[in-house]
Amino acid sequence: MSHFLASFFQAFSHFVVWAFVLAVIGNLAQKVVRSRAWHNVLVAAFPEAKPRFRDALGVYLVKNSVGELLPMHGDDVIRVGLMRRRIEGASSAAVAATVGVELVTDLVLTVLLVAVTAALGASVVDWHDIAAHPVGPAVVVGIVVAGLVATLVAMRRHARTLGDEIKQGLLVFRDRRAYVRGVLGWQLLDVALQLATLYLFLVAFGFAAVPFASVMAIRSAQRVTVSLPGFLEAGSQQAMIMAILSHGGRIGQAAGFGLALKVTQACLDLIPGLIAAKWIVGRLEVRTWLAARLPGRHAEAGPVPSTSP
């Protein structure tokens, strides 16, 4: 136990300030890049309303903050609700479809990241173990497929009423160049920033010599487990980080890095999100309250127009 604790604190004994500062800047840059990709989808879906980037960025920051508390993409529900009220005439289904564009691209990039990681020999999935014990994974895959089928059936029942609204949110796909440059390009830049930021965090906490394959494996593990409930996500990521970085008896230091990384990323999500919420959510509540109570404002009630703060 004493050896583990001594190794644990090694993650903080040679703290590299410059690497940590650059990692924090990279993490904040990721949020701007992701917001830009989503904003381009919104502009394609609502060209007449002209959604503002500052609104997309603010809502995205609030979404990240809420995501620390709500698992299984519950934060995206909040994102849809907030953004709908920032775009005049927008429907929840159309805004949700724009989120779907981002999530589908994310899924494809995650699969590619896992595949590249496996090609580098650092896969987060033990394929030999799956081949030796296929029953358990097969059951999990069956449950996932059944859930997808049930979801598709439910969506089909409502497709007639929501079809046009959903298509509106997917308009960015009509122009292949607009999608590649405005969405895919920004999300590829986000992946590059994720890897660079993760490596800088590793340097900051004493893992400067870690190979690129290990960086890829850790990032793959983070992306694969992102939709799990909070404690399962944190536990799964911590276990994978310890397994990847524990070579040479550094399991304690790997645990220290995993904890420091999780706390830092949580703070970088919560603090900007709370600042953005004071502007985004607070302003919406004030405008709604005034519209409901001041004389002559009832006729103006409805979707909150996009105005400068």
Legacy VTK file of the C-alpha trace (Angstrom):
# vtk DataFile Version 3.0
C-alpha trace
ASCII
DATASET POLYDATA
POINTS 309 float
0.000 0.000 0.000
2.809 2.412 0.870
4.465 1.682 -2.480
1.162 2.422 -4.279
0.750 5.749 -2.456
4.341 6.738 -3.175
3.794 5.956 -6.837
0.438 7.779 -6.768
1.994 11.049 -5.635
4.695 10.787 -8.297
2.056 12.065 -10.720
2.199 15.386 -8.856
5.809 15.505 -7.660
7.230 16.655 -11.011
4.298 18.731 -12.232
5.044 20.415 -15.590
3.286 23.781 -15.530
3.772 24.744 -19.193
2.315 21.459 -20.418
-0.677 21.797 -18.092
-1.381 25.375 -19.243
-1.195 24.360 -22.901
-3.476 21.389 -22.183
-6.057 23.682 -20.570
-5.905 26.015 -23.575
-6.302 23.026 -25.893
-9.311 21.792 -23.934
-11.016 25.185 -24.181
-10.155 25.347 -27.896
-11.931 22.003 -28.376
-15.159 23.535 -27.099
-14.892 26.406 -29.570
-14.161 24.018 -32.443
-17.082 21.721 -31.571
-19.392 24.709 -31.244
-18.306 25.960 -34.669
-19.145 22.607 -36.271
-22.604 22.596 -34.685
-23.168 26.240 -35.575
-22.526 25.443 -39.240
-25.186 22.711 -39.076
-27.622 25.189 -37.490
-26.921 27.818 -40.167
-27.656 25.269 -42.897
-30.911 24.258 -41.178
-32.145 27.765 -40.345
-30.676 30.118 -42.960
-33.361 32.779 -42.525
-33.060 32.906 -38.726
-29.263 33.303 -38.969
-28.244 31.545 -35.719
-25.360 33.277 -33.981
-22.133 31.537 -33.107
-22.099 33.088 -29.632
-25.440 31.388 -28.899
-24.190 28.027 -30.159
-21.032 28.382 -28.079
-22.911 29.424 -24.931
-25.425 26.600 -25.219
-22.639 24.106 -25.907
-20.774 25.213 -22.781
-23.951 24.787 -20.713
-24.424 21.366 -22.287
-20.917 20.286 -21.252
-21.533 21.475 -17.704
-24.808 19.572 -17.439
-23.100 16.541 -18.989
-21.076 16.128 -15.792
-24.366 15.253 -14.048
-26.608 13.711 -16.727
-25.468 10.478 -18.451
-26.630 8.885 -21.703
-26.685 12.185 -23.641
-29.197 13.758 -21.263
-27.197 16.949 -21.692
-28.167 17.008 -25.377
-31.824 17.313 -24.354
-30.899 20.483 -22.465
-28.931 21.687 -25.485
-31.918 21.242 -27.797
-34.277 23.061 -25.426
-31.967 26.040 -24.958
-31.051 26.422 -28.613
-34.649 26.165 -29.798
-35.450 29.253 -27.761
-32.539 31.146 -29.293
-33.726 30.569 -32.892
-36.978 32.207 -33.909
-39.477 29.718 -35.344
-37.324 26.657 -34.664
-38.877 23.360 -33.582
-37.408 20.917 -31.098
-37.337 18.156 -33.732
-35.343 20.275 -36.183
-32.798 21.364 -33.568
-32.532 17.759 -32.324
-31.762 16.669 -35.888
-28.834 19.113 -36.006
-27.505 17.504 -32.841
-27.946 14.140 -34.532
-25.685 15.242 -37.391
-22.922 15.928 -34.895
-23.472 12.693 -32.978
-23.474 10.535 -36.120
-20.203 12.106 -37.264
-18.839 11.550 -33.753
-19.806 7.889 -33.909
-18.052 7.379 -37.239
-14.901 9.121 -35.999
-14.950 7.051 -32.800
-15.114 3.817 -34.806
-12.193 5.007 -36.951
-10.217 5.993 -33.854
-10.754 2.576 -32.274
-9.775 0.880 -35.556
-6.554 2.911 -35.861
-5.761 2.201 -32.214
-6.196 -1.519 -32.833
-3.957 -1.294 -35.909
-1.264 0.265 -33.709
-1.508 -2.712 -31.367
-3.073 -0.865 -28.449
-6.759 -1.738 -28.788
-9.114 -0.991 -25.900
-10.971 -4.205 -26.799
-9.482 -7.635 -26.036
-10.512 -9.444 -29.219
-8.824 -12.689 -28.163
-10.911 -12.796 -24.994
-14.075 -12.118 -26.993
-13.227 -14.950 -29.392
-12.657 -17.305 -26.449
-15.902 -16.284 -24.648
-18.323 -15.064 -27.354
-21.627 -15.619 -25.495
-21.486 -12.549 -23.241
-20.542 -10.048 -25.981
-23.161 -11.610 -28.279
-25.867 -10.999 -25.664
-24.767 -7.379 -25.276
-24.764 -6.855 -29.047
-28.225 -8.442 -29.236
-29.598 -6.074 -26.608
-28.093 -3.078 -28.404
-29.523 -4.182 -31.756
-32.953 -4.788 -30.206
-32.853 -1.310 -28.679
-31.951 0.232 -32.033
-34.759 -1.645 -33.783
-37.274 -0.528 -31.147
-36.074 3.058 -31.531
-36.384 2.936 -35.324
-39.928 1.506 -35.066
-40.938 4.273 -32.661
-39.400 6.923 -34.923
-41.194 5.498 -37.943
-44.558 5.884 -36.225
-43.942 9.587 -35.781
-42.138 10.114 -39.079
-45.178 11.507 -40.877
-45.639 14.383 -38.438
-41.984 15.081 -37.773
-40.529 14.198 -41.161
-40.271 17.735 -42.539
-38.847 19.124 -39.298
-36.199 16.406 -39.096
-35.276 16.932 -42.739
-34.777 20.621 -41.991
-32.157 19.763 -39.379
-30.339 17.544 -41.885
-30.111 20.113 -44.687
-26.333 20.351 -44.281
-26.055 16.950 -45.994
-27.467 18.400 -49.219
-24.190 20.142 -49.974
-21.336 17.665 -49.629
-18.707 20.390 -49.644
-20.519 22.358 -46.961
-20.694 19.274 -44.768
-17.036 18.325 -45.259
-15.699 21.830 -44.693
-18.243 23.052 -42.162
-18.783 19.956 -40.026
-16.435 17.052 -40.719
-13.388 19.285 -41.054
-14.018 20.987 -37.714
-14.675 17.668 -35.987
-11.449 16.201 -37.387
-9.664 19.235 -35.964
-11.388 18.484 -32.671
-10.013 14.912 -32.708
-6.511 16.268 -33.309
-6.924 18.703 -30.416
-8.180 15.876 -28.183
-5.054 13.812 -28.820
-2.712 16.794 -28.431
-4.429 17.925 -25.238
-4.344 14.431 -23.755
-0.632 14.101 -24.496
0.048 17.473 -22.853
-1.838 16.332 -19.744
0.279 13.171 -19.728
3.437 15.282 -19.914
2.176 17.531 -17.115
1.726 14.557 -14.770
4.953 12.681 -15.471
4.253 10.557 -18.547
6.319 12.424 -21.120
7.715 9.216 -22.652
4.353 7.555 -23.256
4.067 6.175 -26.835
1.538 7.589 -29.295
-0.327 4.252 -29.373
-1.051 4.616 -25.651
-2.388 8.138 -26.180
-4.676 6.771 -28.890
-5.807 3.926 -26.618
-6.681 6.249 -23.735
-8.618 8.603 -26.003
-10.442 5.652 -27.582
-11.437 4.442 -24.116
-12.756 7.892 -23.218
-14.852 8.127 -26.370
-16.217 4.585 -26.087
-17.330 5.032 -22.450
-18.645 8.600 -22.740
-22.328 7.561 -22.756
-22.158 5.439 -19.603
-23.693 6.703 -16.326
-21.292 8.975 -14.441
-19.773 6.504 -11.976
-19.466 3.781 -14.620
-17.860 6.174 -17.095
-15.350 7.443 -14.543
-14.610 3.947 -13.233
-14.223 2.424 -16.696
-11.924 5.188 -17.877
-9.829 5.002 -14.722
-9.446 1.225 -15.055
-8.400 1.518 -18.701
-5.928 4.327 -17.978
-4.340 2.255 -15.230
-4.135 -0.785 -17.517
-2.548 1.219 -20.345
-0.052 3.215 -18.256
0.824 0.710 -15.514
3.846 -0.815 -17.271
6.986 -0.808 -15.150
5.149 -0.804 -11.817
3.654 2.688 -12.342
0.091 1.695 -11.488
-0.104 4.201 -8.637
1.146 7.032 -10.818
-1.356 6.001 -13.504
-4.142 6.179 -10.906
-2.953 9.637 -9.870
-2.956 10.808 -13.485
-6.445 9.404 -14.091
-7.840 11.183 -11.043
-6.117 14.479 -11.886
-7.309 14.281 -15.497
-10.928 13.642 -14.489
-10.989 16.464 -11.937
-9.350 18.921 -14.343
-11.708 18.089 -17.195
-14.721 18.341 -14.885
-13.623 21.813 -13.772
-13.034 22.866 -17.382
-16.607 21.772 -18.180
-18.326 23.143 -15.070
-16.741 26.588 -14.759
-17.263 27.827 -18.372
-20.695 26.154 -18.361
-21.818 27.969 -15.228
-20.596 31.288 -16.653
-22.466 30.651 -19.912
-25.601 29.540 -18.037
-25.798 32.882 -16.233
-26.109 34.547 -19.630
-28.043 31.961 -21.663
-30.524 30.604 -19.104
-30.813 33.746 -17.012
-31.648 35.971 -19.949
-34.262 33.554 -21.258
-35.994 33.448 -17.877
-36.071 37.263 -17.583
-37.522 37.717 -21.065
-40.176 35.041 -20.468
-41.152 36.625 -17.143
-41.480 40.090 -18.719
-43.476 38.782 -21.686
-45.962 37.119 -19.359
-46.450 40.058 -16.960
-45.921 43.429 -18.618
-48.898 45.042 -20.410
-48.719 44.914 -24.173
-46.167 42.089 -24.197
-48.632 39.157 -24.442
-48.898 39.479 -28.183
-45.159 39.155 -28.440
-44.968 35.973 -26.380
-43.661 32.923 -28.134
-40.238 31.882 -29.261
-37.608 34.177 -27.865
-35.979 36.111 -30.706
-32.239 36.009 -31.117
-31.073 39.403 -29.863
-27.780 40.672 -28.623
-27.333 40.589 -24.849
LINES 1 310
309 0 1 2 3 4 5 6 7 8 9 10 11 12 13 14 15 16 17 18 19 20 21 22 23 24 25 26 27 28 29 30 31 32 33 34 35 36 37 38 39 40 41 42 43 44 45 46 47 48 49 50 51 52 53 54 55 56 57 58 59 60 61 62 63 64 65 66 67 68 69 70 71 72 73 74 75 76 77 78 79 80 81 82 83 84 85 86 87 88 89 90 91 92 93 94 95 96 97 98 99 100 101 102 103 104 105 106 107 108 109 110 111 112 113 114 115 116 117 118 119 120 121 122 123 124 125 126 127 128 129 130 131 132 133 134 135 136 137 138 139 140 141 142 143 144 145 146 147 148 149 150 151 152 153 154 155 156 157 158 159 160 161 162 163 164 165 166 167 168 169 170 171 172 173 174 175 176 177 178 179 180 181 182 183 184 185 186 187 188 189 190 191 192 193 194 195 196 197 198 199 200 201 202 203 204 205 206 207 208 209 210 211 212 213 214 215 216 217 218 219 220 221 222 223 224 225 226 227 228 229 230 231 232 233 234 235 236 237 238 239 240 241 242 243 244 245 246 247 248 249 250 251 252 253 254 255 256 257 258 259 260 261 262 263 264 265 266 267 268 269 270 271 272 273 274 275 276 277 278 279 280 281 282 283 284 285 286 287 288 289 290 291 292 293 294 295 296 297 298 299 300 301 302 303 304 305 306 307 308
